[in-house]
Amino acid sequence: PSVEAAFLGMEVGERILSGARLSSCAPASSPCRMAYVDMVGPHAGRPSWDPATLLVAVLGATDCEEYRLVGGGGQNVVDPVSGRNHWQLPAPRPTKQSYVMLREAGNETIGSKID
């Protein structure tokens, strides 16, 4: 495998809240604002797995002030029955996989960047 992959797990995404700002920065007539407020309430954030993954892809999968990459050479293993996953280190074969781990207060900084 020649492509590096960084996994961002549930334990990371559930700590990164975004979207609360939409209640105050978008006009009250905005369909996006209305849908978001209907879903989570006004001025409330929600876990941001997908937006955080996208941000890591844009910023680059390298260590930075918000997160670091750990578990290099391991692999994400998914149970085909339950869908649960875990990190296996070392992997049975060499990999270019790692996973994202938040630094202290990284969740707040990433949430602000997403907003």
C-alpha positions as CSV (number, residue, x, y, z in Angstrom):
1,P,0.0,0.0,0.0
2,S,1.4,3.3,-1.0
3,V,-1.3,5.7,0.3
4,E,-1.2,6.8,3.9
5,A,-4.5,6.6,5.8
6,A,-5.4,8.3,9.1
7,F,-8.5,7.1,11.0
8,L,-10.6,9.4,13.1
9,G,-12.6,7.3,15.5
10,M,-15.8,7.9,17.4
11,E,-14.0,8.8,20.5
12,V,-12.5,11.8,18.7
13,G,-15.5,13.0,16.7
14,E,-17.9,12.8,19.6
15,R,-15.7,15.3,21.5
16,I,-15.6,17.8,18.7
17,L,-18.8,19.9,18.7
18,S,-19.7,22.2,15.8
19,G,-22.7,24.1,14.4
20,A,-23.8,26.1,17.4
21,R,-22.7,29.2,15.7
22,L,-25.2,28.7,12.9
23,S,-28.0,29.9,15.3
24,S,-26.5,33.4,15.4
25,C,-24.5,33.8,12.2
26,A,-27.1,32.8,9.6
27,P,-30.3,34.8,9.0
28,A,-33.4,33.5,10.8
29,S,-34.9,32.8,7.4
30,S,-32.1,30.4,6.4
31,P,-33.4,26.9,5.7
32,C,-30.0,25.5,6.9
33,R,-30.3,27.4,10.2
34,M,-34.0,26.3,10.6
35,A,-33.2,22.6,9.9
36,Y,-30.2,22.6,12.3
37,V,-32.1,24.3,15.1
38,D,-35.0,21.8,14.6
39,M,-32.6,19.0,14.8
40,V,-30.4,20.0,17.8
41,G,-31.9,23.1,19.3
42,P,-30.7,26.7,19.2
43,H,-27.0,27.4,20.0
44,A,-26.3,23.7,20.4
45,G,-23.4,21.9,18.8
46,R,-23.4,18.3,17.6
47,P,-20.6,15.7,17.3
48,S,-18.6,16.3,14.2
49,W,-17.0,13.1,12.9
50,D,-17.3,13.8,9.2
51,P,-16.4,17.5,9.3
52,A,-13.4,16.7,11.5
53,T,-12.2,14.0,9.1
54,L,-12.5,16.4,6.3
55,L,-10.5,19.0,8.2
56,V,-7.7,16.5,8.9
57,A,-7.6,15.8,5.2
58,V,-7.4,19.5,4.3
59,L,-4.8,20.3,7.0
60,G,-2.9,17.2,6.2
61,A,-2.4,14.0,8.2
62,T,0.6,15.2,10.1
63,D,1.0,16.2,13.8
64,C,-0.3,19.7,14.6
65,E,-1.4,21.7,17.6
66,E,-4.9,20.1,17.6
67,Y,-4.1,16.5,17.1
68,R,-1.3,14.0,16.6
69,L,-1.1,10.7,14.7
70,V,-0.4,7.6,16.7
71,G,-0.4,3.8,16.1
72,G,1.7,3.9,13.0
73,G,2.0,0.5,11.3
74,G,-1.2,-0.7,12.9
75,Q,-4.6,-1.2,11.2
76,N,-8.3,-0.6,11.8
77,V,-10.1,-3.9,12.1
78,V,-13.9,-4.0,11.6
79,D,-16.0,-6.9,13.0
80,P,-18.1,-8.0,10.0
81,V,-21.1,-8.9,12.3
82,S,-21.3,-6.0,14.7
83,G,-19.6,-3.3,12.7
84,R,-17.5,-2.4,15.8
85,N,-13.9,-1.6,15.1
86,H,-10.6,-1.5,17.0
87,W,-7.0,-0.6,16.4
88,Q,-4.6,-3.6,15.9
89,L,-1.0,-2.9,16.6
90,P,1.1,-4.3,15.1
91,A,-0.7,-5.2,11.9
92,P,-0.1,-8.6,10.4
93,R,1.4,-6.9,7.4
94,P,3.2,-3.6,7.1
95,T,0.7,-0.7,6.7
96,K,0.8,3.1,6.3
97,Q,-2.1,3.5,8.6
98,S,-2.4,5.6,11.8
99,Y,-5.1,7.1,13.8
100,V,-5.9,10.6,15.1
101,M,-5.6,11.5,18.7
102,L,-6.7,14.9,20.1
103,R,-4.3,17.0,22.0
104,E,-5.6,18.9,25.1
105,A,-8.3,21.4,24.0
106,G,-7.9,20.3,20.4
107,N,-11.6,19.5,20.2
108,E,-12.5,23.1,20.9
109,T,-10.1,24.4,18.4
110,I,-11.2,22.0,15.7
111,G,-14.8,22.7,16.4
112,S,-14.2,26.5,16.0
113,K,-12.3,25.9,12.7
114,I,-15.3,23.8,11.4
115,D,-17.7,26.6,12.3
